[in-house]
Amino acid sequence: MLNRTADNAARATPEPLAKKIRGISDKGLAWLFISPTILLLLAINIFPLFWAIYLSFTNFRANRPNEVVKNLGLSNYQRILGDQDIWIAMQTTAHFVFWTILLQTVIGFTLAWLIDRKFRGHAFWTTIILVPMMLSPAVVGNFWRFLYEPQIGLFSYVISFVTGIPPTNVQMLSNVELAPWAIIIVDTWMWTPYVMLICLAGLRSIPEYIYEAAEVDRASNWRQFWSITLPMALPFIMLAVLFRGIENFKMFDMVNLLTGGGPGSTTEVASITLKRQAFESWRTGYSSAFAIILFVAVFGLANIYVKALNKVKQR
């Protein structure tokens, strides 16, 4: 196949170049095809990473490109690790990640389990459930911002109908206690279908004969769930948690659209702090060091989690 491709390429090229192409080995031809992609990946991913690492040791400011760049060593990292505001932002991020993952996993797995029953109209309801995941975060953010409006928002009137609280008192985005939960609700609404799809794939990968053998042994539905369904779907659940954990740790767009980190700094997650340091305070070196710390934290935690996932899969 590769030889035929090489011959076709040679016929379409000038004679001097054609002789060179015919002389290329299969391995060389393969490298010839994939090298543009590799160079593109290096330019887009690898180079910015190493450039950020370099900047993290300097006092570089993007708004002062002509200023002399000084090497600060580990000063930026020391300032970040000793900055109380950074640790508050990390705690806010951890709170957000924990509750979104918990809600999305529980609701997503429950929906997947119900749809796996293949009741009448399950295909229609599956499509309806998947709609939030297909929308752009910008659309979702503006849509929910409108719903949260205390004067005209539907959410405030629903809460008022259930609790009796006046709609104008339901300040979801401006209340210090409610603002974090407003973002958690939106993210759960949008990404629970994603978790549901992964869990549904896990449930449908379980062979039917295992349930048939359990029924022969007179195992109850509850026993089948705890002994068969949950253990065999666990790797898929853990995979969904991994994907959503990484995404939620670097959440930016939804927080920026709904609250911008406010009120005050109540919803200021790590990504919002990073943006403010980089593009408002123009502390490029400092923000690069913060980005590297976040990268190492996510990469390290993900590695530990993947090892645990592999152990579960091997059981």
RODO-2510 file (C-alpha; in nm, 4 decimals, decimal comma):
residues 315
     n   res          X          Y          Z
     1     m     0,0000     0,0000     0,0000
     2     l     0,2776     0,2415     0,0935
     3     n     0,4782     0,1443    -0,2171
     4     r     0,1774     0,2148    -0,4417
     5     t     0,1317     0,5527    -0,2715
     6     a     0,4972     0,6320    -0,3248
     7     d     0,4725     0,5397    -0,6939
     8     n     0,1624     0,7560    -0,7431
     9     a     0,3330     1,0471    -0,5709
    10     a     0,6407     0,9944    -0,7850
    11     r     0,4444     1,0023    -1,1116
    12     a     0,2865     1,3354    -1,0157
    13     t     0,6198     1,5005    -0,9381
    14     p     0,9132     1,6155    -1,1510
    15     e     1,1608     1,3437    -1,2522
    16     p     1,4506     1,4478    -1,0215
    17     l     1,2209     1,4553    -0,7216
    18     a     1,0426     1,1356    -0,8316
    19     k     1,3673     0,9383    -0,8133
    20     k     1,4171     1,0543    -0,4547
    21     i     1,0624     0,9569    -0,3558
    22     r     1,1001     0,6071    -0,5049
    23     g     1,4121     0,5620    -0,2963
    24     i     1,2379     0,6404     0,0339
    25     s     1,1713     0,3435     0,2605
    26     d     0,8270     0,2672     0,4064
    27     k     0,9371     0,4011     0,7437
    28     g     1,0771     0,7161     0,5843
    29     l     0,7566     0,7715     0,3882
    30     a     0,5522     0,7333     0,7059
    31     w     0,7676     0,9942     0,8791
    32     l     0,7271     1,2197     0,5757
    33     f     0,3482     1,2109     0,6147
    34     i     0,3308     1,2579     0,9931
    35     s     0,6097     1,5145     1,0298
    36     p     0,3828     1,8156     0,9462
    37     t     0,1409     1,7078     1,2182
    38     i     0,4242     1,6610     1,4684
    39     l     0,5662     2,0039     1,3852
    40     l     0,2190     2,1582     1,4263
    41     l     0,1737     1,9919     1,7676
    42     l     0,5176     2,1100     1,8764
    43     a     0,4340     2,4648     1,7714
    44     i     0,0905     2,4690     1,9381
    45     n     0,1506     2,2651     2,2560
    46     i     0,5143     2,2003     2,3391
    47     f     0,6704     2,5385     2,2568
    48     p     0,4175     2,7438     2,4637
    49     l     0,4744     2,5096     2,7590
    50     f     0,8519     2,5555     2,7547
    51     w     0,8098     2,9288     2,6926
    52     a     0,5800     2,9545     2,9970
    53     i     0,8349     2,7633     3,2063
    54     y     1,1036     3,0107     3,1002
    55     l     0,8833     3,3134     3,1746
    56     s     0,7940     3,1748     3,5181
    57     f     1,1499     3,2430     3,6337
    58     t     1,1482     3,6041     3,5115
    59     n     0,9832     3,9411     3,5810
    60     f     0,8550     3,9678     3,2224
    61     r     0,5429     4,1796     3,1635
    62     a     0,3561     4,1452     2,8335
    63     n     0,2549     4,5138     2,8359
    64     r     0,6227     4,6162     2,8638
    65     p     0,7970     4,4049     2,5983
    66     n     1,0959     4,6392     2,5722
    67     e     1,1744     4,6330     2,9434
    68     v     1,4851     4,4434     3,0531
    69     v     1,3916     4,0894     3,1574
    70     k     1,5491     3,9808     3,4853
    71     n     1,5911     3,6251     3,6090
    72     l     1,4178     3,5950     3,9476
    73     g     1,4905     3,2277     4,0120
    74     l     1,2193     3,0712     4,2283
    75     s     1,0861     3,4028     4,3608
    76     n     0,7607     3,3832     4,1641
    77     y     0,6904     3,0323     4,2929
    78     q     0,7672     3,1356     4,6506
    79     r     0,5322     3,4334     4,6266
    80     i     0,2528     3,2186     4,4867
    81     l     0,2843     2,9495     4,7532
    82     g     0,2829     3,2182     5,0213
    83     d    -0,0055     3,4204     4,8748
    84     q    -0,3233     3,3837     5,0811
    85     d    -0,5439     3,4912     4,7890
    86     i    -0,4049     3,2084     4,5761
    87     w    -0,4907     2,9510     4,8412
    88     i    -0,8429     3,0928     4,8742
    89     a    -0,8854     3,0597     4,4966
    90     m    -0,7614     2,7002     4,5154
    91     q    -1,0106     2,6233     4,7934
    92     t    -1,2895     2,7740     4,5832
    93     t    -1,1790     2,5587     4,2898
    94     a    -1,1707     2,2452     4,5073
    95     h    -1,5227     2,3215     4,6367
    96     f    -1,6479     2,3673     4,2823
    97     v    -1,4772     2,0502     4,1512
    98     f    -1,5987     1,8326     4,4397
    99     w    -1,9675     1,9254     4,4208
   100     t    -1,9928     1,9277     4,0418
   101     i    -1,8283     1,5849     4,0147
   102     l    -2,0435     1,4417     4,2932
   103     l    -2,3719     1,5695     4,1466
   104     q    -2,2836     1,4876     3,7861
   105     t    -2,1715     1,1352     3,8747
   106     v    -2,4760     1,0508     4,0881
   107     i    -2,7324     1,2046     3,8504
   108     g    -2,5493     1,0851     3,5372
   109     f    -2,5259     0,7251     3,6551
   110     t    -2,8900     0,7274     3,7677
   111     l    -3,0036     0,8532     3,4260
   112     a    -2,7825     0,5964     3,2509
   113     w    -2,9285     0,3163     3,4641
   114     l    -3,2847     0,4280     3,3861
   115     i    -3,2201     0,4604     3,0111
   116     d    -3,0522     0,1202     3,0079
   117     r    -3,3900    -0,0276     3,1071
   118     k    -3,4929     0,0493     2,7444
   119     f    -3,8424     0,1627     2,8326
   120     r    -4,0802     0,2940     2,5691
   121     g    -3,9518     0,6221     2,4270
   122     h    -3,6050     0,5858     2,5822
   123     a    -3,4358     0,6993     2,2574
   124     f    -3,6393     1,0213     2,2543
   125     w    -3,5590     1,1023     2,6161
   126     t    -3,1916     1,0232     2,5594
   127     t    -3,1826     1,2843     2,2827
   128     i    -3,3578     1,5418     2,5036
   129     i    -3,1145     1,4801     2,7899
   130     l    -2,8158     1,5258     2,5580
   131     v    -2,9255     1,8717     2,4358
   132     p    -2,7468     2,0773     2,7103
   133     m    -2,4142     1,9122     2,6274
   134     m    -2,4457     2,0149     2,2619
   135     l    -2,4823     2,3861     2,3393
   136     s    -2,1982     2,6355     2,3463
   137     p    -2,0845     2,7462     2,6964
   138     a    -2,1470     3,1071     2,5889
   139     v    -2,5089     3,0212     2,5031
   140     v    -2,5564     2,8275     2,8267
   141     g    -2,4001     3,1041     3,0373
   142     n    -2,6191     3,3785     2,8912
   143     f    -2,9282     3,1549     2,9018
   144     w    -2,8864     3,0799     3,2736
   145     r    -2,7894     3,4371     3,3527
   146     f    -3,1294     3,5353     3,2167
   147     l    -3,3007     3,2578     3,4187
   148     y    -3,1284     3,3782     3,7371
   149     e    -3,2517     3,7387     3,6973
   150     p    -3,4509     3,8189     4,0148
   151     q    -3,7004     4,0425     3,8327
   152     i    -3,7863     3,8393     3,5221
   153     g    -3,5965     3,5117     3,5596
   154     l    -3,7973     3,1875     3,5648
   155     f    -3,5682     3,0325     3,8287
   156     s    -3,6562     3,3007     4,0856
   157     y    -4,0289     3,2482     4,0299
   158     v    -3,9961     2,8710     4,0668
   159     i    -3,8092     2,9136     4,3964
   160     s    -4,0686     3,1670     4,5061
   161     f    -4,3531     2,9272     4,4221
   162     v    -4,1915     2,6417     4,6189
   163     t    -4,0652     2,8353     4,9236
   164     g    -4,2851     3,1466     4,9348
   165     i    -3,9828     3,3781     4,9214
   166     p    -4,0427     3,6890     4,7030
   167     p    -3,8703     3,6522     4,3633
   168     t    -3,6750     3,9752     4,4125
   169     n    -3,5077     3,8226     4,7202
   170     v    -3,3688     3,5266     4,5228
   171     q    -3,0335     3,6810     4,4262
   172     m    -2,8521     3,3770     4,2894
   173     l    -2,5614     3,5608     4,1258
   174     s    -2,5162     3,8476     4,3705
   175     n    -2,5588     3,6594     4,6977
   176     v    -2,2313     3,5470     4,8566
   177     e    -2,3755     3,2134     4,9723
   178     l    -2,5802     3,1336     4,6609
   179     a    -2,3414     3,2406     4,3821
   180     p    -2,1138     2,9315     4,4060
   181     w    -2,4174     2,7039     4,3945
   182     a    -2,5561     2,8926     4,0960
   183     i    -2,2453     2,7977     3,8967
   184     i    -2,2532     2,4389     4,0256
   185     i    -2,6161     2,4029     3,9120
   186     v    -2,5379     2,5304     3,5619
   187     d    -2,2305     2,3114     3,5169
   188     t    -2,4212     2,0071     3,6456
   189     w    -2,7098     2,0775     3,4067
   190     m    -2,4740     2,1105     3,1108
   191     w    -2,2319     1,8203     3,1673
   192     t    -2,4366     1,5525     3,3416
   193     p    -2,5335     1,4122     2,9952
   194     y    -2,1626     1,3602     2,9219
   195     v    -2,1233     1,1495     3,2370
   196     m    -2,4464     0,9689     3,1524
   197     l    -2,3113     0,8646     2,8099
   198     i    -1,9933     0,7174     2,9584
   199     c    -2,1881     0,5340     3,2298
   200     l    -2,4386     0,4077     2,9725
   201     a    -2,1529     0,2634     2,7665
   202     g    -2,0325     0,0845     3,0797
   203     l    -2,3747    -0,0562     3,1616
   204     r    -2,4300    -0,1853     2,8090
   205     s    -2,0889    -0,3539     2,8070
   206     i    -2,1994    -0,5906     3,0854
   207     p    -2,2850    -0,9326     2,9333
   208     e    -2,6463    -1,0447     2,9765
   209     y    -2,5464    -1,3996     3,0742
   210     i    -2,4078    -1,2696     3,4048
   211     y    -2,7526    -1,1387     3,5018
   212     e    -2,9101    -1,4645     3,3818
   213     a    -2,6746    -1,6647     3,6043
   214     a    -2,7605    -1,4357     3,8966
   215     e    -3,1320    -1,4915     3,8397
   216     v    -3,0752    -1,8678     3,8398
   217     d    -2,9078    -1,8231     4,1797
   218     r    -3,2184    -1,6257     4,2890
   219     a    -3,0260    -1,3034     4,3465
   220     s    -3,2540    -1,0044     4,4046
   221     n    -3,2403    -0,6938     4,1859
   222     w    -3,0716    -0,5062     4,4691
   223     r    -2,8088    -0,7809     4,5036
   224     q    -2,7480    -0,7833     4,1276
   225     f    -2,6955    -0,4079     4,1309
   226     w    -2,4349    -0,4134     4,4107
   227     s    -2,2583    -0,7339     4,3021
   228     i    -2,2686    -0,7041     3,9215
   229     t    -2,3825    -0,3678     3,7854
   230     l    -2,1883    -0,1283     4,0064
   231     p    -1,8535    -0,3194     4,0161
   232     m    -1,8485    -0,3773     3,6386
   233     a    -1,9495    -0,0183     3,5586
   234     l    -1,7043     0,1288     3,8116
   235     p    -1,4129     0,1740     3,5643
   236     f    -1,6404     0,3762     3,3365
   237     i    -1,7649     0,5841     3,6300
   238     m    -1,4068     0,6521     3,7361
   239     l    -1,3172     0,7474     3,3793
   240     a    -1,6031     0,9992     3,3722
   241     v    -1,4859     1,1415     3,7052
   242     l    -1,1332     1,1789     3,5652
   243     f    -1,2482     1,3653     3,2543
   244     r    -1,4850     1,5957     3,4406
   245     g    -1,2343     1,6560     3,7198
   246     i    -0,9696     1,7782     3,4754
   247     e    -1,2193     1,9969     3,2894
   248     n    -1,3732     2,1464     3,6033
   249     f    -1,0348     2,2179     3,7579
   250     k    -0,9606     2,4556     3,4688
   251     m    -1,3176     2,5919     3,4429
   252     f    -1,3172     2,9510     3,3207
   253     d    -1,5877     3,0364     3,0665
   254     m    -1,8946     2,9569     3,2778
   255     v    -1,7649     3,1412     3,5861
   256     n    -1,6569     3,4384     3,3759
   257     l    -1,9969     3,4616     3,2043
   258     l    -2,2130     3,4197     3,5141
   259     t    -2,0307     3,6022     3,7940
   260     g    -1,6852     3,7077     3,6710
   261     g    -1,5494     3,5765     4,0001
   262     g    -1,7868     3,7807     4,2152
   263     p    -1,9554     3,8846     4,4280
   264     g    -1,6226     4,0023     4,5669
   265     s    -1,4007     3,6986     4,5190
   266     t    -1,6558     3,4377     4,6271
   267     t    -1,6505     3,2492     4,2964
   268     e    -1,2956     3,3396     4,1946
   269     v    -1,1588     3,0014     4,0904
   270     a    -0,7930     2,9458     3,9991
   271     s    -0,8450     3,0161     3,6284
   272     i    -1,0068     3,3545     3,7021
   273     t    -0,7162     3,4466     3,9307
   274     l    -0,4737     3,3425     3,6586
   275     k    -0,6540     3,5599     3,4023
   276     r    -0,6517     3,8620     3,6314
   277     q    -0,2826     3,8287     3,7076
   278     a    -0,1924     3,7790     3,3400
   279     f    -0,4225     4,0247     3,1603
   280     e    -0,5282     4,2788     3,4220
   281     s    -0,2200     4,3147     3,6418
   282     w     0,0104     4,2143     3,3519
   283     r     0,2296     4,0040     3,5802
   284     t     0,3203     3,7641     3,3010
   285     g     0,6084     3,5923     3,4804
   286     y     0,4064     3,5524     3,7989
   287     s     0,1014     3,4180     3,6134
   288     s     0,3230     3,1784     3,4143
   289     a     0,4548     3,0351     3,7408
   290     f     0,0978     2,9956     3,8658
   291     a     0,0021     2,8189     3,5413
   292     i     0,2943     2,5771     3,5801
   293     i     0,1912     2,5007     3,9392
   294     l    -0,1644     2,4283     3,8242
   295     f    -0,0337     2,2073     3,5433
   296     v     0,1879     2,0065     3,7783
   297     a    -0,0979     1,9702     4,0305
   298     v    -0,3465     1,8440     3,7699
   299     f    -0,0898     1,6200     3,6017
   300     g     0,0220     1,4676     3,9317
   301     l    -0,3295     1,4055     4,0622
   302     a    -0,4380     1,2617     3,7268
   303     n    -0,1424     1,0210     3,7268
   304     i    -0,2276     0,8953     4,0754
   305     y    -0,5925     0,8577     3,9762
   306     v    -0,5084     0,6681     3,6555
   307     k    -0,3015     0,4195     3,8577
   308     a    -0,6024     0,3628     4,0847
   309     l    -0,8229     0,3237     3,7760
   310     n    -0,5900     0,0616     3,6299
   311     k    -0,6009    -0,1369     3,9547
   312     v    -0,9822    -0,1332     3,9452
   313     k    -0,9816    -0,2501     3,5814
   314     q    -0,7480    -0,5391     3,6645
   315     r    -0,9699    -0,6795     3,9377
***
